[in-house]
């Protein structure tokens, strides 16, 4: 009886360990955009701004504002942490991330050009700040 | 005495200038205003941070 329990506990612990290991590896790799954000992005309702944050393109609805604010609060937290790790200011890091995020846009998505206008990403390189790498 | 007179004249001159040129009209430019975003941030800083920022975007794909 005691032996059975012991074996059962052991196998449960092993299963938990495997689940933890899998979960630990899987979480960052499978982190995907929230469906509402992905849809707004694909529809060109939100776009990448030069300053490293997301912006509403066109008319602002409460839903779009909510999506953008939610993403930007999270981005700011990440920027802040990484800026500190790199001895940079929040603005410096955010602007650099903006360069990269605009470069990473897919054709059809919106981004902000250096003149402040919203542009649709085409097949070629996006129009970026001359300081961008 | 002289100083007081001079001060008086200067005040008068200022008043005249204000009366003549007081109305400053500011016209909105027709060209779109180009936003020089964070002009103080230097390119070398951006180059230094570029790789880390690229990794950050990849590691946080859900918010980018």
N, CA and C atoms of all chains as a GROMACS GRO file, in nm:
protein
  591
    1UNK      N    1   0.084  -0.121   0.000
    1UNK     CA    2   0.000   0.000   0.000
    1UNK      C    3   0.088   0.126   0.000
    2UNK      N    4   0.180   0.125   0.096
    2UNK     CA    5   0.271   0.238   0.108
    2UNK      C    6   0.360   0.247  -0.016
    3UNK      N    7   0.399   0.131  -0.066
    3UNK     CA    8   0.484   0.126  -0.184
    3UNK      C    9   0.410   0.181  -0.307
    4UNK      N   10   0.282   0.143  -0.321
    4UNK     CA   11   0.202   0.190  -0.434
    4UNK      C   12   0.188   0.342  -0.431
    5UNK      N   13   0.160   0.392  -0.311
    5UNK     CA   14   0.144   0.538  -0.296
    5UNK      C   15   0.273   0.609  -0.334
    6UNK      N   16   0.382   0.548  -0.286
    6UNK     CA   17   0.511   0.609  -0.312
    6UNK      C   18   0.539   0.617  -0.463
    7UNK      N   19   0.504   0.507  -0.531
    7UNK     CA   20   0.528   0.501  -0.676
    7UNK      C   21   0.439   0.603  -0.750
    8UNK      N   22   0.314   0.608  -0.701
    8UNK     CA   23   0.217   0.700  -0.760
    8UNK      C   24   0.266   0.845  -0.745
    9UNK      N   25   0.312   0.874  -0.624
    9UNK     CA   26   0.360   1.010  -0.597
    9UNK      C   27   0.479   1.042  -0.687
   10UNK      N   28   0.567   0.943  -0.700
   10UNK     CA   29   0.687   0.963  -0.782
   10UNK      C   30   0.651   0.992  -0.928
   11UNK      N   31   0.557   0.911  -0.980
   11UNK     CA   32   0.521   0.930  -1.121
   11UNK      C   33   0.448   1.064  -1.141
   12UNK      N   34   0.369   1.103  -1.040
   12UNK     CA   35   0.301   1.233  -1.050
   12UNK      C   36   0.402   1.347  -1.051
   13UNK      N   37   0.501   1.332  -0.963
   13UNK     CA   38   0.605   1.435  -0.956
   13UNK      C   39   0.681   1.443  -1.088
   14UNK      N   40   0.708   1.325  -1.145
   14UNK     CA   41   0.780   1.321  -1.273
   14UNK      C   42   0.698   1.389  -1.382
   15UNK      N   43   0.568   1.359  -1.383
   15UNK     CA   44   0.479   1.419  -1.482
   15UNK      C   45   0.476   1.570  -1.466
   16UNK      N   46   0.472   1.614  -1.342
   16UNK     CA   47   0.469   1.758  -1.314
   16UNK      C   48   0.597   1.824  -1.362
   17UNK      N   49   0.710   1.754  -1.339
   17UNK     CA   50   0.839   1.808  -1.381
   17UNK      C   51   0.846   1.822  -1.532
   18UNK      N   52   0.797   1.719  -1.601
   18UNK     CA   53   0.796   1.722  -1.748
   18UNK      C   54   0.708   1.838  -1.798
   19UNK      N   55   0.591   1.851  -1.735
   19UNK     CA   56   0.498   1.957  -1.775
   19UNK      C   57   0.561   2.095  -1.754
   20UNK      N   58   0.631   2.108  -1.640
   20UNK     CA   59   0.695   2.237  -1.609
   20UNK      C   60   0.803   2.267  -1.713
   21UNK      N   61   0.882   2.162  -1.743
   21UNK     CA   62   0.990   2.181  -1.839
   21UNK      C   63   0.936   2.221  -1.975
   22UNK      N   64   0.832   2.149  -2.017
   22UNK     CA   65   0.772   2.178  -2.148
   22UNK      C   66   0.713   2.318  -2.149
   23UNK      N   67   0.640   2.347  -2.042
   23UNK     CA   68   0.575   2.479  -2.031
   23UNK      C   69   0.677   2.590  -2.032
   24UNK      N   70   0.787   2.567  -1.959
   24UNK     CA   71   0.892   2.667  -1.949
   24UNK      C   72   0.952   2.699  -2.085
   25UNK      N   73   0.970   2.595  -2.166
   25UNK     CA   74   1.027   2.617  -2.299
   25UNK      C   75   0.922   2.671  -2.395
   26UNK      N   76   0.800   2.620  -2.380
   26UNK     CA   77   0.696   2.651  -2.477
   26UNK      C   78   0.646   2.795  -2.465
   27UNK      N   79   0.639   2.846  -2.343
   27UNK     CA   80   0.576   2.977  -2.322
   27UNK      C   81   0.630   3.089  -2.410
   28UNK      N   82   0.765   3.114  -2.412
   28UNK     CA   83   0.811   3.227  -2.494
   28UNK      C   84   0.795   3.201  -2.644
   29UNK      N   85   0.818   3.075  -2.684
   29UNK     CA   86   0.815   3.044  -2.827
   29UNK      C   87   0.675   3.056  -2.885
   30UNK      N   88   0.574   3.028  -2.802
   30UNK     CA   89   0.438   3.031  -2.854
   30UNK      C   90   0.361   3.156  -2.814
   31UNK      N   91   0.433   3.252  -2.756
   31UNK     CA   92   0.366   3.377  -2.719
   31UNK      C   93   0.320   3.448  -2.845
   32UNK      N   94   0.191   3.454  -2.862
   32UNK     CA   95   0.137   3.514  -2.984
   32UNK      C   96   0.056   3.639  -2.952
   33UNK      N   97   0.031   3.717  -3.056
   33UNK     CA   98  -0.050   3.837  -3.039
   33UNK      C   99  -0.192   3.799  -3.001
   34UNK      N  100  -0.250   3.883  -2.918
   34UNK     CA  101  -0.390   3.870  -2.884
   34UNK      C  102  -0.471   3.879  -3.015
   35UNK      N  103  -0.573   3.794  -3.034
   35UNK     CA  104  -0.645   3.795  -3.162
   35UNK      C  105  -0.700   3.932  -3.202
   36UNK      N  106  -0.749   4.009  -3.104
   36UNK     CA  107  -0.803   4.143  -3.134
   36UNK      C  108  -0.692   4.235  -3.186
   37UNK      N  109  -0.575   4.225  -3.124
   37UNK     CA  110  -0.460   4.306  -3.168
   37UNK      C  111  -0.416   4.262  -3.307
   38UNK      N  112  -0.406   4.132  -3.327
   38UNK     CA  113  -0.363   4.079  -3.457
   38UNK      C  114  -0.458   4.124  -3.568
   39UNK      N  115  -0.588   4.122  -3.538
   39UNK     CA  116  -0.688   4.162  -3.638
   39UNK      C  117  -0.678   4.310  -3.670
   40UNK      N  118  -0.662   4.393  -3.566
   40UNK     CA  119  -0.651   4.538  -3.586
   40UNK      C  120  -0.525   4.573  -3.665
   41UNK      N  121  -0.421   4.501  -3.638
   41UNK     CA  122  -0.293   4.522  -3.706
   41UNK      C  123  -0.305   4.484  -3.855
   42UNK      N  124  -0.365   4.369  -3.879
   42UNK     CA  125  -0.382   4.322  -4.017
   42UNK      C  126  -0.474   4.415  -4.096
   43UNK      N  127  -0.572   4.473  -4.026
   43UNK     CA  128  -0.668   4.562  -4.093
   43UNK      C  129  -0.613   4.704  -4.111
   44UNK      N  130  -0.492   4.730  -4.060
   44UNK     CA  131  -0.433   4.863  -4.072
   44UNK      C  132  -0.497   4.966  -3.981
   45UNK      N  133  -0.563   4.920  -3.876
   45UNK     CA  134  -0.627   5.013  -3.781
   45UNK      C  135  -0.529   5.060  -3.674
   46UNK      N  136  -0.423   4.982  -3.657
   46UNK     CA  137  -0.316   5.024  -3.567
   46UNK      C  138  -0.184   5.011  -3.643
   47UNK      N  139  -0.086   5.092  -3.605
   47UNK     CA  140   0.042   5.089  -3.673
   47UNK      C  141   0.157   5.117  -3.580
   48UNK      N  142   0.277   5.091  -3.630
   48UNK     CA  143   0.399   5.113  -3.552
   48UNK      C  144   0.443   5.259  -3.563
   49UNK      N  145   0.458   5.324  -3.450
   49UNK     CA  146   0.505   5.462  -3.449
   49UNK      C  147   0.658   5.466  -3.440
   50UNK      N  148   0.712   5.583  -3.473
   50UNK     CA  149   0.858   5.600  -3.469
   50UNK      C  150   0.913   5.590  -3.327
   51UNK      N  151   0.831   5.625  -3.230
   51UNK     CA  152   0.881   5.630  -3.092
   51UNK      C  153   0.883   5.494  -3.022
   52UNK      N  154   0.849   5.388  -3.097
   52UNK     CA  155   0.854   5.255  -3.038
   52UNK      C  156   0.722   5.207  -2.980
   53UNK      N  157   0.620   5.288  -2.998
   53UNK     CA  158   0.489   5.248  -2.945
   53UNK      C  159   0.389   5.232  -3.059
   54UNK      N  160   0.276   5.170  -3.021
   54UNK     CA  161   0.170   5.144  -3.118
   54UNK      C  162   0.078   5.266  -3.123
   55UNK      N  163   0.021   5.293  -3.240
   55UNK     CA  164  -0.072   5.405  -3.253
   55UNK      C  165  -0.197   5.363  -3.328
   56UNK      N  166  -0.304   5.440  -3.306
   56UNK     CA  167  -0.428   5.415  -3.379
   56UNK      C  168  -0.419   5.489  -3.511
   57UNK      N  169  -0.446   5.420  -3.620
   57UNK     CA  170  -0.445   5.481  -3.753
   57UNK      C  171  -0.591   5.511  -3.788
   58UNK      N  172  -0.616   5.634  -3.832
   58UNK     CA  173  -0.754   5.669  -3.868
   58UNK      C  174  -0.838   5.699  -3.745
   59UNK      N  175  -0.968   5.674  -3.756
   59UNK     CA  176  -1.058   5.712  -3.647
   59UNK      C  177  -1.042   5.618  -3.528
   60UNK      N  178  -1.038   5.682  -3.413
   60UNK     CA  179  -1.014   5.608  -3.289
   60UNK      C  180  -1.144   5.558  -3.227
   61UNK      N  181  -1.152   5.432  -3.200
   61UNK     CA  182  -1.268   5.376  -3.131
   61UNK      C  183  -1.222   5.335  -2.990
   62UNK      N  184  -1.315   5.324  -2.897
   62UNK     CA  185  -1.276   5.282  -2.762
   62UNK      C  186  -1.203   5.148  -2.762
   63UNK      N  187  -1.244   5.059  -2.849
   63UNK     CA  188  -1.182   4.927  -2.857
   63UNK      C  189  -1.037   4.937  -2.904
   64UNK      N  190  -1.014   5.018  -3.010
   64UNK     CA  191  -0.878   5.035  -3.062
   64UNK      C  192  -0.789   5.102  -2.957
   65UNK      N  193  -0.848   5.199  -2.890
   65UNK     CA  194  -0.772   5.271  -2.787
   65UNK      C  195  -0.731   5.175  -2.676
   66UNK      N  196  -0.822   5.086  -2.640
   66UNK     CA  197  -0.795   4.988  -2.534
   66UNK      C  198  -0.680   4.895  -2.575
   67UNK      N  199  -0.687   4.847  -2.699
   67UNK     CA  200  -0.584   4.755  -2.751
   67UNK      C  201  -0.447   4.824  -2.748
   68UNK      N  202  -0.443   4.945  -2.803
   68UNK     CA  203  -0.318   5.020  -2.814
   68UNK      C  204  -0.261   5.051  -2.676
   69UNK      N  205  -0.345   5.098  -2.586
   69UNK     CA  206  -0.298   5.130  -2.450
   69UNK      C  207  -0.242   5.007  -2.380
   70UNK      N  208  -0.312   4.898  -2.395
   70UNK     CA  209  -0.271   4.774  -2.330
   70UNK      C  210  -0.132   4.731  -2.379
   71UNK      N  211  -0.113   4.733  -2.511
   71UNK     CA  212   0.016   4.694  -2.569
   71UNK      C  213   0.125   4.793  -2.525
   72UNK      N  214   0.093   4.922  -2.530
   72UNK     CA  215   0.195   5.022  -2.500
   72UNK      C  216   0.240   5.021  -2.355
   73UNK      N  217   0.150   4.990  -2.264
   73UNK     CA  218   0.188   4.979  -2.122
   73UNK      C  219   0.287   4.863  -2.106
   74UNK      N  220   0.259   4.754  -2.174
   74UNK     CA  221   0.348   4.637  -2.166
   74UNK      C  222   0.483   4.665  -2.232
   75UNK      N  223   0.478   4.734  -2.346
   75UNK     CA  224   0.603   4.768  -2.415
   75UNK      C  225   0.690   4.858  -2.327
   76UNK      N  226   0.624   4.956  -2.267
   76UNK     CA  227   0.697   5.052  -2.184
   76UNK      C  228   0.770   4.980  -2.071
   77UNK      N  229   0.704   4.881  -2.011
   77UNK     CA  230   0.765   4.806  -1.902
   77UNK      C  231   0.889   4.731  -1.951
   78UNK      N  232   0.878   4.671  -2.070
   78UNK     CA  233   0.991   4.597  -2.128
   78UNK      C  234   1.104   4.694  -2.164
   79UNK      N  235   1.069   4.805  -2.227
   79UNK     CA  236   1.170   4.905  -2.266
   79UNK      C  237   1.245   4.955  -2.144
   80UNK      N  238   1.169   4.981  -2.040
   80UNK     CA  239   1.227   5.036  -1.918
   80UNK      C  240   1.330   4.939  -1.860
   81UNK      N  241   1.294   4.812  -1.857
   81UNK     CA  242   1.383   4.710  -1.802
   81UNK      C  243   1.509   4.694  -1.888
   82UNK      N  244   1.489   4.688  -2.020
   82UNK     CA  245   1.603   4.668  -2.110
   82UNK      C  246   1.692   4.793  -2.117
   83UNK      N  247   1.630   4.910  -2.108
   83UNK     CA  248   1.708   5.034  -2.110
   83UNK      C  249   1.802   5.037  -1.990
   84UNK      N  250   1.749   4.998  -1.876
   84UNK     CA  251   1.828   4.995  -1.754
   84UNK      C  252   1.945   4.898  -1.769
   85UNK      N  253   1.918   4.781  -1.826
   85UNK     CA  254   2.021   4.679  -1.845
   85UNK      C  255   2.130   4.726  -1.941
   86UNK      N  256   2.095   4.820  -2.029
   86UNK     CA  257   2.191   4.868  -2.130
   86UNK      C  258   2.243   5.008  -2.100
   87UNK      N  259   2.218   5.056  -1.981
   87UNK     CA  260   2.259   5.191  -1.942
   87UNK      C  261   2.213   5.296  -2.042
   88UNK      N  262   2.090   5.283  -2.084
   88UNK     CA  263   2.033   5.380  -2.178
   88UNK      C  264   1.907   5.440  -2.116
   89UNK      N  265   1.857   5.546  -2.177
   89UNK     CA  266   1.732   5.603  -2.126
   89UNK      C  267   1.615   5.529  -2.191
   90UNK      N  268   1.500   5.544  -2.128
   90UNK     CA  269   1.378   5.482  -2.180
   90UNK      C  270   1.352   5.527  -2.324
   91UNK      N  271   1.369   5.657  -2.349
   91UNK     CA  272   1.342   5.712  -2.482
   91UNK      C  273   1.439   5.659  -2.586
   92UNK      N  274   1.566   5.648  -2.547
   92UNK     CA  275   1.666   5.597  -2.641
   92UNK      C  276   1.632   5.454  -2.681
   93UNK      N  277   1.597   5.375  -2.580
   93UNK     CA  278   1.567   5.235  -2.608
   93UNK      C  279   1.439   5.222  -2.691
   94UNK      N  280   1.338   5.300  -2.653
   94UNK     CA  281   1.210   5.294  -2.723
   94UNK      C  282   1.225   5.335  -2.870
   95UNK      N  283   1.303   5.440  -2.894
   95UNK     CA  284   1.324   5.486  -3.032
   95UNK      C  285   1.396   5.379  -3.114
   96UNK      N  286   1.494   5.314  -3.053
   96UNK     CA  287   1.565   5.206  -3.122
   96UNK      C  288   1.471   5.091  -3.153
   97UNK      N  289   1.387   5.056  -3.055
   97UNK     CA  290   1.289   4.949  -3.077
   97UNK      C  291   1.191   4.989  -3.188
   98UNK      N  292   1.161   5.119  -3.194
   98UNK     CA  293   1.073   5.169  -3.300
   98UNK      C  294   1.133   5.146  -3.438
   99UNK      N  295   1.265   5.173  -3.449
   99UNK     CA  296   1.337   5.147  -3.575
   99UNK      C  297   1.317   5.001  -3.616
  100UNK      N  298   1.339   4.912  -3.519
  100UNK     CA  299   1.333   4.768  -3.546
  100UNK      C  300   1.190   4.721  -3.572
  101UNK      N  301   1.096   4.776  -3.496
  101UNK     CA  302   0.956   4.734  -3.511
  101UNK      C  303   0.901   4.776  -3.648
  102UNK      N  304   0.943   4.894  -3.694
  102UNK     CA  305   0.899   4.942  -3.827
  102UNK      C  306   0.960   4.854  -3.936
  103UNK      N  307   1.088   4.821  -3.915
  103UNK     CA  308   1.157   4.734  -4.011
  103UNK      C  309   1.089   4.597  -4.018
  104UNK      N  310   1.034   4.552  -3.904
  104UNK     CA  311   0.976   4.419  -3.895
  104UNK      C  312   0.830   4.414  -3.942
  105UNK      N  313   0.773   4.529  -3.981
  105UNK     CA  314   0.634   4.526  -4.028
  105UNK      C  315   0.624   4.442  -4.155
  106UNK      N  316   0.509   4.380  -4.172
  106UNK     CA  317   0.485   4.298  -4.291
  106UNK      C  318   0.410   4.381  -4.395
  107UNK      N  319   0.428   4.348  -4.524
  107UNK     CA  320   0.355   4.424  -4.627
  107UNK      C  321   0.206   4.433  -4.594
  108UNK      N  322   0.151   4.554  -4.606
  108UNK     CA  323   0.010   4.575  -4.576
  108UNK      C  324  -0.012   4.637  -4.439
  109UNK      N  325   0.087   4.621  -4.348
  109UNK     CA  326   0.073   4.680  -4.215
  109UNK      C  327   0.110   4.828  -4.219
  110UNK      N  328   0.064   4.900  -4.118
  110UNK     CA  329   0.088   5.045  -4.113
  110UNK      C  330   0.207   5.079  -4.026
  111UNK      N  331   0.279   5.185  -4.069
  111UNK     CA  332   0.388   5.237  -3.986
  111UNK      C  333   0.396   5.387  -4.007
  112UNK      N  334   0.462   5.455  -3.914
  112UNK     CA  335   0.475   5.600  -3.921
  112UNK      C  336   0.607   5.639  -3.986
  113UNK      N  337   0.596   5.723  -4.090
  113UNK     CA  338   0.715   5.771  -4.161
  113UNK      C  339   0.778   5.887  -4.083
  114UNK      N  340   0.903   5.925  -4.116
  114UNK     CA  341   0.968   6.036  -4.043
  114UNK      C  342   0.889   6.168  -4.046
  115UNK      N  343   0.804   6.188  -4.147
  115UNK     CA  344   0.725   6.313  -4.148
  115UNK      C  345   0.598   6.302  -4.063
  116UNK      N  346   0.581   6.190  -3.996
  116UNK     CA  347   0.467   6.172  -3.906
  116UNK      C  348   0.345   6.110  -3.972
  117UNK      N  349   0.352   6.091  -4.104
  117UNK     CA  350   0.236   6.035  -4.174
  117UNK      C  351   0.233   5.883  -4.161
  118UNK      N  352   0.112   5.830  -4.172
  118UNK     CA  353   0.099   5.683  -4.170
  118UNK      C  354   0.121   5.628  -4.309
  119UNK      N  355   0.200   5.526  -4.318
  119UNK     CA  356   0.230   5.463  -4.446
  119UNK      C  357   0.194   5.315  -4.439
  120UNK      N  358   0.163   5.260  -4.555
  120UNK     CA  359   0.140   5.116  -4.562
  120UNK      C  360   0.269   5.050  -4.608
  121UNK      N  361   0.312   4.953  -4.532
  121UNK     CA  362   0.437   4.885  -4.568
  121UNK      C  363   0.419   4.813  -4.701
  122UNK      N  364   0.513   4.840  -4.791
  122UNK     CA  365   0.511   4.773  -4.919
  122UNK      C  366   0.612   4.660  -4.921
  123UNK      N  367   0.651   4.620  -5.039
  123UNK     CA  368   0.746   4.510  -5.052
  123UNK      C  369   0.888   4.556  -5.017
  124UNK      N  370   0.914   4.685  -5.041
  124UNK     CA  371   1.048   4.738  -5.018
  124UNK      C  372   1.072   4.778  -4.874
  125UNK      N  373   1.184   4.849  -4.851
  125UNK     CA  374   1.219   4.894  -4.716
  125UNK      C  375   1.126   5.006  -4.674
  126UNK      N  376   1.092   5.013  -4.545
  126UNK     CA  377   1.007   5.123  -4.497
  126UNK      C  378   1.086   5.253  -4.487
  127UNK      N  379   1.014   5.366  -4.485
  127UNK     CA  380   1.079   5.496  -4.467
  127UNK      C  381   1.104   5.513  -4.318
  128UNK      N  382   1.231   5.525  -4.280
  128UNK     CA  383   1.262   5.535  -4.138
  128UNK      C  384   1.348   5.656  -4.106
  129UNK      N  385   1.359   5.682  -3.977
  129UNK     CA  386   1.444   5.789  -3.928
  129UNK      C  387   1.587   5.764  -3.980
  130UNK      N  388   1.656   5.870  -4.027
  130UNK     CA  389   1.792   5.848  -4.082
  130UNK      C  390   1.890   5.788  -3.981
  131UNK      N  391   1.856   5.798  -3.852
  131UNK     CA  392   1.946   5.742  -3.751
  131UNK      C  393   1.928   5.592  -3.733
  132UNK      N  394   1.822   5.537  -3.790
  132UNK     CA  395   1.795   5.394  -3.772
  132UNK      C  396   1.903   5.309  -3.838
  133UNK      N  397   1.943   5.200  -3.775
  133UNK     CA  398   2.046   5.115  -3.833
  133UNK      C  399   1.994   5.032  -3.951
  134UNK      N  400   1.943  11.197  -1.260
  134UNK     CA  401   1.862  11.284  -1.347
  134UNK      C  402   1.868  11.234  -1.491
  135UNK      N  403   1.994  11.224  -1.539
  135UNK     CA  404   2.013  11.175  -1.675
  135UNK      C  405   1.963  11.031  -1.690
  136UNK      N  406   1.991  10.959  -1.588
  136UNK     CA  407   1.954  10.818  -1.589
  136UNK      C  408   1.802  10.805  -1.596
  137UNK      N  409   1.735  10.890  -1.519
  137UNK     CA  410   1.588  10.885  -1.517
  137UNK      C  411   1.532  10.921  -1.654
  138UNK      N  412   1.596  11.023  -1.719
  138UNK     CA  413   1.548  11.066  -1.851
  138UNK      C  414   1.565  10.952  -1.954
  139UNK      N  415   1.684  10.890  -1.942
  139UNK     CA  416   1.716  10.782  -2.035
  139UNK      C  417   1.615  10.667  -2.019
  140UNK      N  418   1.588  10.635  -1.893
  140UNK     CA  419   1.494  10.527  -1.864
  140UNK      C  420   1.358  10.560  -1.923
  141UNK      N  421   1.320  10.689  -1.906
  141UNK     CA  422   1.192  10.734  -1.960
  141UNK      C  423   1.187  10.719  -2.110
  142UNK      N  424   1.296  10.759  -2.176
  142UNK     CA  425   1.301  10.747  -2.322
  142UNK      C  426   1.293  10.601  -2.366
  143UNK      N  427   1.364  10.519  -2.294
  143UNK     CA  428   1.365  10.376  -2.329
  143UNK      C  429   1.225  10.316  -2.316
  144UNK      N  430   1.159  10.360  -2.209
  144UNK     CA  431   1.023  10.310  -2.188
  144UNK      C  432   0.933  10.354  -2.301
  145UNK      N  433   0.954  10.482  -2.344
  145UNK     CA  434   0.874  10.536  -2.455
  145UNK      C  435   0.900  10.458  -2.582
  146UNK      N  436   1.027  10.431  -2.606
  146UNK     CA  437   1.064  10.358  -2.727
  146UNK      C  438   1.001  10.219  -2.726
  147UNK      N  439   1.003  10.158  -2.610
  147UNK     CA  440   0.946  10.025  -2.597
  147UNK      C  441   0.796  10.029  -2.626
  148UNK      N  442   0.731  10.131  -2.570
  148UNK     CA  443   0.587  10.147  -2.591
  148UNK      C  444   0.556  10.163  -2.739
  149UNK      N  445   0.637  10.251  -2.805
  149UNK     CA  446   0.616  10.276  -2.947
  149UNK      C  447   0.633  10.147  -3.027
  150UNK      N  448   0.738  10.076  -2.992
  150UNK     CA  449   0.765   9.950  -3.063
  150UNK      C  450   0.650   9.852  -3.044
  151UNK      N  451   0.599   9.851  -2.922
  151UNK     CA  452   0.488   9.759  -2.893
  151UNK      C  453   0.364   9.799  -2.972
  152UNK      N  454   0.341   9.934  -2.975
  152UNK     CA  455   0.223   9.982  -3.045
  152UNK      C  456   0.232   9.954  -3.194
  153UNK      N  457   0.353   9.974  -3.249
  153UNK     CA  458   0.371   9.956  -3.393
  153UNK      C  459   0.374   9.808  -3.432
  154UNK      N  460   0.454   9.738  -3.358
  154UNK     CA  461   0.474   9.598  -3.398
  154UNK      C  462   0.406   9.500  -3.304
  155UNK      N  463   0.313   9.548  -3.228
  155UNK     CA  464   0.251   9.463  -3.126
  155UNK      C  465   0.174   9.346  -3.182
  156UNK      N  466   0.116   9.368  -3.299
  156UNK     CA  467   0.037   9.258  -3.356
  156UNK      C  468   0.126   9.168  -3.438
  157UNK      N  469   0.156   9.056  -3.383
  157UNK     CA  470   0.238   8.961  -3.458
  157UNK      C  471   0.144   8.854  -3.512
  158UNK      N  472   0.138   8.846  -3.641
  158UNK     CA  473   0.051   8.742  -3.699
  158UNK      C  474   0.132   8.618  -3.727
  159UNK      N  475   0.082   8.509  -3.682
  159UNK     CA  476   0.149   8.381  -3.704
  159UNK      C  477   0.061   8.299  -3.798
  160UNK      N  478   0.116   8.268  -3.911
  160UNK     CA  479   0.041   8.186  -4.005
  160UNK      C  480   0.084   8.040  -3.995
  161UNK      N  481  -0.011   7.954  -3.998
  161UNK     CA  482   0.021   7.812  -3.996
  161UNK      C  483   0.093   7.775  -4.124
  162UNK      N  484   0.202   7.700  -4.116
  162UNK     CA  485   0.273   7.664  -4.238
  162UNK      C  486   0.189   7.569  -4.324
  163UNK      N  487   0.206   7.586  -4.453
  163UNK     CA  488   0.129   7.500  -4.543
  163UNK      C  489   0.189   7.360  -4.553
  164UNK      N  490   0.322   7.358  -4.541
  164UNK     CA  491   0.388   7.228  -4.544
  164UNK      C  492   0.362   7.155  -4.412
  165UNK      N  493   0.351   7.023  -4.416
  165UNK     CA  494   0.333   6.952  -4.290
  165UNK      C  495   0.454   6.969  -4.200
  166UNK      N  496   0.428   6.982  -4.072
  166UNK     CA  497   0.538   7.000  -3.978
  166UNK      C  498   0.609   6.866  -3.959
  167UNK      N  499   0.738   6.866  -3.985
  167UNK     CA  500   0.816   6.743  -3.970
  167UNK      C  501   0.854   6.727  -3.822
  168UNK      N  502   0.818   6.614  -3.768
  168UNK     CA  503   0.847   6.590  -3.628
  168UNK      C  504   0.989   6.539  -3.614
  169UNK      N  505   1.073   6.622  -3.557
  169UNK     CA  506   1.211   6.580  -3.530
  169UNK      C  507   1.207   6.512  -3.394
  170UNK      N  508   1.186   6.383  -3.396
  170UNK     CA  509   1.165   6.309  -3.273
  170UNK      C  510   1.295   6.289  -3.197
  171UNK      N  511   1.296   6.335  -3.074
  171UNK     CA  512   1.412   6.315  -2.987
  171UNK      C  513   1.543   6.344  -3.059
  172UNK      N  514   1.556   6.467  -3.104
  172UNK     CA  515   1.676   6.505  -3.182
  172UNK      C  516   1.804   6.486  -3.102
  173UNK      N  517   1.789   6.479  -2.971
  173UNK     CA  518   1.909   6.466  -2.887
  173UNK      C  519   1.963   6.323  -2.884
  174UNK      N  520   1.882   6.230  -2.929
  174UNK     CA  521   1.930   6.092  -2.928
  174UNK      C  522   2.023   6.072  -3.048
  175UNK      N  523   2.145   6.033  -3.017
  175UNK     CA  524   2.245   6.021  -3.122
  175UNK      C  525   2.243   5.883  -3.187
  176UNK      N  526   2.285   5.883  -3.312
  176UNK     CA  527   2.282   5.760  -3.391
  176UNK      C  528   2.367   5.650  -3.328
  177UNK      N  529   2.479   5.687  -3.270
  177UNK     CA  530   2.567   5.583  -3.212
  177UNK      C  531   2.498   5.511  -3.097
  178UNK      N  532   2.413   5.584  -3.024
  178UNK     CA  533   2.337   5.520  -2.915
  178UNK      C  534   2.240   5.418  -2.973
  179UNK      N  535   2.174   5.457  -3.080
  179UNK     CA  536   2.077   5.368  -3.145
  179UNK      C  537   2.147   5.244  -3.199
  180UNK      N  538   2.265   5.264  -3.257
  180UNK     CA  539   2.341   5.150  -3.310
  180UNK      C  540   2.382   5.055  -3.198
  181UNK      N  541   2.417   5.113  -3.085
  181UNK     CA  542   2.460   5.030  -2.972
  181UNK      C  543   2.344   4.945  -2.920
  182UNK      N  544   2.223   5.001  -2.922
  182UNK     CA  545   2.107   4.932  -2.865
  182UNK      C  546   2.034   4.843  -2.966
  183UNK      N  547   2.069   4.857  -3.093
  183UNK     CA  548   1.991   4.793  -3.200
  183UNK      C  549   1.976   4.642  -3.183
  184UNK      N  550   2.085   4.573  -3.154
  184UNK     CA  551   2.078   4.428  -3.144
  184UNK      C  552   1.990   4.385  -3.027
  185UNK      N  553   2.009   4.452  -2.914
  185UNK     CA  554   1.930   4.418  -2.795
  185UNK      C  555   1.781   4.444  -2.820
  186UNK      N  556   1.753   4.554  -2.887
  186UNK     CA  557   1.612   4.589  -2.915
  186UNK      C  558   1.549   4.486  -3.009
  187UNK      N  559   1.630   4.441  -3.107
  187UNK     CA  560   1.581   4.338  -3.199
  187UNK      C  561   1.546   4.210  -3.126
  188UNK      N  562   1.632   4.171  -3.031
  188UNK     CA  563   1.606   4.051  -2.952
  188UNK      C  564   1.483   4.069  -2.864
  189UNK      N  565   1.469   4.188  -2.808
  189UNK     CA  566   1.354   4.217  -2.722
  189UNK      C  567   1.224   4.199  -2.799
  190UNK      N  568   1.223   4.245  -2.923
  190UNK     CA  569   1.102   4.232  -3.006
  190UNK      C  570   1.072   4.085  -3.033
  191UNK      N  571   1.177   4.008  -3.061
  191UNK     CA  572   1.156   3.864  -3.087
  191UNK      C  573   1.109   3.790  -2.962
  192UNK      N  574   1.166   3.828  -2.848
  192UNK     CA  575   1.131   3.760  -2.723
  192UNK      C  576   0.993   3.798  -2.671
  193UNK      N  577   0.941   3.909  -2.719
  193UNK     CA  578   0.809   3.956  -2.673
  193UNK      C  579   0.714   3.969  -2.790
  194UNK      N  580   0.710   3.865  -2.870
  194UNK     CA  581   0.633   3.868  -2.995
  194UNK      C  582   0.484   3.899  -2.973
  195UNK      N  583   0.434   3.869  -2.854
  195UNK     CA  584   0.291   3.894  -2.828
  195UNK      C  585   0.257   4.042  -2.821
  196UNK      N  586   0.353   4.127  -2.789
  196UNK     CA  587   0.320   4.271  -2.778
  196UNK      C  588   0.383   4.354  -2.890
  197UNK      N  589   0.442   4.285  -2.989
  197UNK     CA  590   0.498   4.358  -3.104
  197UNK      C  591   0.432   4.313  -3.233
   0.00000   0.00000   0.00000
